[in-house]
Amino acid sequence: MSITPPGMSVGWWIELPLGEDAEPTWAPIDVLLDPSSTGDDRWAVRVRRGRDDWWVKIHPDLWFPVCDVEPT
């Protein structure tokens, strides 16, 4: 399933590139902040991949694949 940030939930998995020129990868959403919390017109999503935390800002109209369980 693919949705925009307003429909996402903490604990779900999202597929997105983590790093410049990186291939999309699945990572669990750890923190989800709406635009009123970011002071920007974008959502902020923190995901964890291994020992790394990634903060990603996402426009509210962009669609991303998500899953409510770890994809296999």
DSSP file (Angstrom, degrees, kcal/mol; ACC not computed):
  #  RESIDUE AA STRUCTURE BP1 BP2  ACC     N-H-->O    O-->H-N    N-H-->O    O-->H-N    TCO  KAPPA ALPHA  PHI   PSI    X-CA   Y-CA   Z-CA
    1    1 A M              0   0    0      0, 0.0    65,-3.0     0, 0.0     2,-0.4   0.000 360.0 360.0 360.0 145.3    0.0    0.0    0.0
    2    2 A S  E     +A   65   0A   0     63,-0.3     2,-0.3    61,-0.0    61,-0.1  -0.978 360.0 162.0-122.9 137.0    1.2    3.5   -0.7
    3    3 A I  E     -A   64   0A   0     61,-2.2    61,-2.6    -2,-0.4     5,-0.0  -0.905  36.7-103.5-143.9 171.0    0.1    6.6    1.2
    4    4 A T    >   -     0   0    0     -2,-0.3     3,-1.8    59,-0.2     4,-0.4  -0.553  47.1 -95.4 -92.0 163.3    1.0   10.2    1.9
    5    5 A P  G >  S+     0   0    0      0, 0.0     3,-1.8     0, 0.0    56,-0.1   0.812 118.4  65.0 -52.6 -37.9    2.6   11.3    5.3
    6    6 A P  G 3  S+     0   0    0      0, 0.0    55,-0.0     0, 0.0    28,-0.0   0.779 105.2  47.3 -59.6 -22.0   -0.8   12.4    6.9
    7    7 A G  G <  S+     0   0    0     -3,-1.8     2,-0.1     2,-0.0     0, 0.0   0.474  92.6 103.6 -94.6  -2.5   -1.9    8.8    6.8
    8    8 A M    <   -     0   0    0     -3,-1.8     2,-0.3    -4,-0.4    24,-0.0  -0.356  53.6-155.2 -80.4 159.9    1.3    7.2    8.2
    9    9 A S    >   -     0   0    0     -2,-0.1     3,-1.8     4,-0.1    20,-0.2  -0.978  26.5 -99.6-134.7 148.1    1.7    5.9   11.7
   10   10 A V  T 3  S+     0   0    0     -2,-0.3    20,-0.2     1,-0.2     3,-0.1  -0.420 110.6  34.7 -60.6 138.0    4.7    5.4   14.1
   11   11 A G  T 3  S+     0   0    0     18,-2.5    -1,-0.2     1,-0.4    19,-0.1   0.106  92.1 114.6  98.7 -20.4    5.7    1.8   14.0
   12   12 A W    <   -     0   0    0     -3,-1.8    17,-3.6    16,-0.1    -1,-0.4  -0.366  67.7-118.3 -74.4 162.6    4.9    1.3   10.3
   13   13 A W  E     -BC  28  67B   0     54,-3.4    54,-2.1    15,-0.3     2,-0.4  -0.849  27.3-165.6-102.6 140.2    7.6    0.6    7.8
   14   14 A I  E     -BC  27  66B   0     13,-2.8    13,-1.9    -2,-0.4     2,-0.6  -0.961  15.2-137.9-126.7 143.0    8.3    3.0    5.0
   15   15 A E  E     +B   26   0B   0     50,-2.3    11,-0.2    -2,-0.4    -2,-0.0  -0.901  46.5 129.5-103.5 118.2   10.3    2.4    1.8
   16   16 A L  E     -B   25   0B   0      9,-2.2     9,-2.1    -2,-0.6     2,-0.3  -0.980  60.7 -87.7-158.7 159.8   12.5    5.4    0.9
   17   17 A P  E     -B   24   0B   0      0, 0.0     2,-0.7     0, 0.0     6,-0.1  -0.576  31.4-156.0 -75.1 135.5   16.1    6.2    0.0
   18   18 A L        +     0   0    0      5,-0.6     2,-0.1    -2,-0.3     5,-0.1  -0.813  66.3   7.4-112.2  88.8   18.3    6.8    3.0
   19   19 A G  S >  S-     0   0    0     -2,-0.7     3,-1.7     3,-0.1     2,-0.2  -0.346 103.1 -51.8 120.3 156.8   21.1    8.9    1.6
   20   20 A E  T 3  S-     0   0    0      1,-0.3     3,-0.1    -2,-0.1    -2,-0.1  -0.417 123.8  -0.4 -65.1 131.4   22.0   10.7   -1.5
   21   21 A D  T 3  S+     0   0    0      1,-0.2    -1,-0.3    -2,-0.2     2,-0.2   0.671  99.0 145.8  62.5  20.1   21.8    8.4   -4.6
   22   22 A A    <   -     0   0    0     -3,-1.7    -1,-0.2     1,-0.1    -3,-0.1  -0.551  53.1-112.7 -86.1 152.1   20.7    5.5   -2.4
   23   23 A E        -     0   0    0     -2,-0.2    -5,-0.6    -5,-0.1    -7,-0.1  -0.529  45.8 -90.5 -74.4 148.3   18.3    2.8   -3.4
   24   24 A P  E     -B   17   0B   0      0, 0.0     2,-0.3     0, 0.0    -1,-0.1  -0.345  52.5-178.8 -59.7 141.7   15.0    2.8   -1.6
   25   25 A T  E     -B   16   0B   0     -9,-2.1    -9,-2.2   -11,-0.1     2,-0.4  -0.960  29.1-106.3-140.3 156.3   15.0    0.6    1.5
   26   26 A W  E     +B   15   0B   0     -2,-0.3   -11,-0.2   -11,-0.2    40,-0.1  -0.688  42.9 163.1 -86.6 136.5   12.5   -0.4    4.2
   27   27 A A  E     -B   14   0B   0    -13,-1.9   -13,-2.8    -2,-0.4     2,-0.2  -0.988  38.2-107.2-150.0 146.5   12.8    1.2    7.6
   28   28 A P  E     -B   13   0B   0      0, 0.0    20,-1.3     0, 0.0     2,-0.5  -0.530  32.3-118.0 -77.7 141.2   10.5    1.5   10.6
   29   29 A I  E     +D   47   0C   0    -17,-3.6   -18,-2.5   -20,-0.2    18,-0.2  -0.675  36.0 171.6 -77.1 121.6    9.0    4.9   11.4
   30   30 A D  E     +     0   0C   0     16,-3.5     2,-0.3    -2,-0.5    17,-0.2   0.782  67.8  14.9-100.3 -37.7   10.2    5.9   14.9
   31   31 A V  E     -D   46   0C   0     15,-1.5    15,-2.7   -22,-0.1     2,-0.4  -0.997  60.7-169.2-140.6 140.9    8.9    9.5   15.0
   32   32 A L  E     -D   45   0C   0     -2,-0.3     2,-0.5    13,-0.2    13,-0.2  -0.964   8.0-174.8-134.9 115.4    6.4   11.3   12.8
   33   33 A L  E     -D   44   0C   0     11,-3.2    11,-2.4    -2,-0.4    -2,-0.0  -0.936  15.7-140.0-116.1 130.6    6.0   15.1   13.0
   34   34 A D    >>  -     0   0    0     -2,-0.5     3,-1.7     9,-0.2     4,-1.3  -0.324  36.7 -94.1 -80.9 169.4    3.4   17.1   11.1
   35   35 A P  H 3>>S+     0   0    0      0, 0.0     4,-1.6     0, 0.0     5,-0.9   0.793 123.3  61.5 -57.3 -30.4    4.2   20.5    9.5
   36   36 A S  H 345S+     0   0    0      1,-0.2     7,-0.0     2,-0.2     5,-0.0   0.796 109.2  43.7 -66.9 -24.7    2.9   22.4   12.6
   37   37 A S  H <45S+     0   0    0     -3,-1.7    -1,-0.2     1,-0.1     6,-0.1   0.720 114.9  47.8 -87.8 -24.0    5.7   20.7   14.6
   38   38 A T  H  <5S-     0   0    0     -4,-1.3    -2,-0.2     2,-0.2    -1,-0.1   0.671  96.8-132.1 -91.4 -17.5    8.4   21.2   12.0
   39   39 A G  T  <5S+     0   0    0     -4,-1.6     2,-0.2     1,-0.3    -3,-0.1   0.743  79.4  90.9  70.6  21.7    7.8   24.9   11.2
   40   40 A D  S   <S-     0   0    0     -5,-0.9    -1,-0.3     2,-0.3    -2,-0.2  -0.756  92.3-108.0-135.6 176.7    7.9   23.9    7.6
   41   41 A D  S    S+     0   0    0     -2,-0.2     2,-0.3    -3,-0.1    -5,-0.1   0.366  95.9  77.3 -91.6   5.9    5.4   22.9    5.0
   42   42 A R  S    S-     0   0    0     -7,-0.2    -2,-0.3    17,-0.2    17,-0.2  -0.764  80.7-115.4-114.7 159.4    6.8   19.3    5.1
   43   43 A W  E     - E   0  58C   0     15,-3.1    15,-2.9    -2,-0.3     2,-0.5  -0.597  24.2-138.1 -84.1 151.5    6.4   16.4    7.5
   44   44 A A  E     -DE  33  57C   0    -11,-2.4   -11,-3.2    13,-0.2     2,-0.4  -0.967  19.8-173.8-113.5 129.1    9.5   15.1    9.4
   45   45 A V  E     -DE  32  56C   0     11,-2.9    11,-2.8    -2,-0.5     2,-0.6  -0.983   9.9-159.4-123.3 127.8   10.0   11.3    9.6
   46   46 A R  E     +DE  31  55C   0    -15,-2.7   -16,-3.5    -2,-0.4   -15,-1.5  -0.939  17.6 179.0-106.2 126.2   12.7    9.6   11.7
   47   47 A V  E     -DE  29  54C   0      7,-2.5     7,-2.8    -2,-0.6     2,-0.4  -0.864  19.3-137.6-121.3 157.3   13.4    6.1   10.7
   48   48 A R  E     + E   0  53C   0    -20,-1.3     2,-0.4    -2,-0.3     5,-0.2  -0.955  18.4 176.6-118.1 134.6   15.9    3.6   12.1
   49   49 A R  E >   - E   0  52C   0      3,-2.7     3,-1.9    -2,-0.4     2,-0.3  -0.914  68.2 -48.4-136.1 107.5   18.1    1.3   10.0
   50   50 A G  T 3  S-     0   0    0     -2,-0.4     0, 0.0     1,-0.3     0, 0.0  -0.529 122.5 -22.8  65.7-127.8   20.5   -0.8   12.0
   51   51 A R  T 3  S+     0   0    0     -2,-0.3     2,-0.3    -3,-0.1    -1,-0.3   0.460 120.0  97.6 -91.2  -2.8   22.3    1.6   14.4
   52   52 A D  E <   -E   49   0C   0     -3,-1.9    -3,-2.7     2,-0.0     2,-0.4  -0.696  57.3-155.8 -95.7 138.8   21.6    4.7   12.3
   53   53 A D  E     -E   48   0C   0     -2,-0.3     2,-0.4    -5,-0.2    -5,-0.2  -0.915  12.9-164.7-104.9 137.5   18.8    7.2   12.7
   54   54 A W  E     -E   47   0C   0     -7,-2.8    -7,-2.5    -2,-0.4     2,-0.5  -0.988   9.9-156.1-125.5 129.4   17.7    9.1    9.7
   55   55 A W  E     -E   46   0C   0     -2,-0.4     2,-0.4    -9,-0.2    -9,-0.2  -0.922  18.7-178.1-100.5 127.6   15.5   12.3    9.6
   56   56 A V  E     -E   45   0C   0    -11,-2.8   -11,-2.9    -2,-0.5     2,-0.5  -0.992  18.8-146.3-128.6 129.7   13.7   12.8    6.4
   57   57 A K  E     -E   44   0C   0     -2,-0.4     2,-0.4   -13,-0.2   -13,-0.2  -0.833  21.5-169.0 -95.0 133.6   11.5   15.7    5.4
   58   58 A I  E     -E   43   0C   0    -15,-2.9   -15,-3.1    -2,-0.5    -2,-0.0  -0.978  24.0-121.3-129.0 131.3    8.6   14.7    3.2
   59   59 A H    >   -     0   0    0     -2,-0.4     3,-1.7   -17,-0.2   -17,-0.2  -0.467  29.9-122.7 -64.6 139.5    6.2   16.9    1.2
   60   60 A P  T 3  S+     0   0    0      0, 0.0    -1,-0.1     0, 0.0   -18,-0.1   0.650 107.9  54.7 -63.8 -14.4    2.6   16.1    2.3
   61   61 A D  T 3  S+     0   0    0    -57,-0.1     2,-0.3   -56,-0.1    -2,-0.0   0.485  83.1 104.5 -97.8  -2.9    1.5   15.2   -1.2
   62   62 A L    <   -     0   0    0     -3,-1.7     2,-0.4     1,-0.0   -59,-0.0  -0.599  63.8-138.4 -82.3 139.6    4.2   12.6   -1.9
   63   63 A W        -     0   0    0     -2,-0.3   -59,-0.2   -59,-0.2    -2,-0.1  -0.784  22.0-178.7 -98.4 138.0    3.2    8.9   -1.9
   64   64 A F  E     -A    3   0A   0    -61,-2.6   -61,-2.2    -2,-0.4     2,-0.2  -0.988  33.1-107.4-133.9 143.7    5.4    6.3   -0.3
   65   65 A P  E     +A    2   0A   0      0, 0.0   -50,-2.3     0, 0.0     2,-0.3  -0.514  45.4 179.2 -65.2 135.2    5.1    2.5    0.1
   66   66 A V  E     -C   14   0B   0    -65,-3.0     2,-0.3   -52,-0.2   -52,-0.2  -0.930  15.9-169.0-135.6 160.7    4.2    1.6    3.7
   67   67 A C  E     -C   13   0B   0    -54,-2.1   -54,-3.4    -2,-0.3   -65,-0.0  -0.986  23.1-142.4-149.2 140.9    3.6   -1.6    5.6
   68   68 A D  S    S+     0   0    0     -2,-0.3     2,-0.3   -56,-0.2   -54,-0.0   0.507  90.8  41.7 -87.2  -1.6    2.2   -2.2    9.1
   69   69 A V  S    S-     0   0    0    -56,-0.1   -56,-0.2   -41,-0.0   -58,-0.0  -0.920 108.2 -77.2-132.6 162.3    4.6   -5.1    9.7
   70   70 A E        -     0   0    0     -2,-0.3    -2,-0.1     1,-0.1     2,-0.1  -0.424  53.0-123.5 -62.7 123.0    8.2   -5.7    8.8
   71   71 A P              0   0    0      0, 0.0    -1,-0.1     0, 0.0   -45,-0.1  -0.373 360.0 360.0 -66.8 145.1    8.4   -6.5    5.0
   72   72 A T              0   0    0     -2,-0.1    -2,-0.1     0, 0.0     0, 0.0   0.392 360.0 360.0-113.6 360.0   10.0   -9.7    4.2
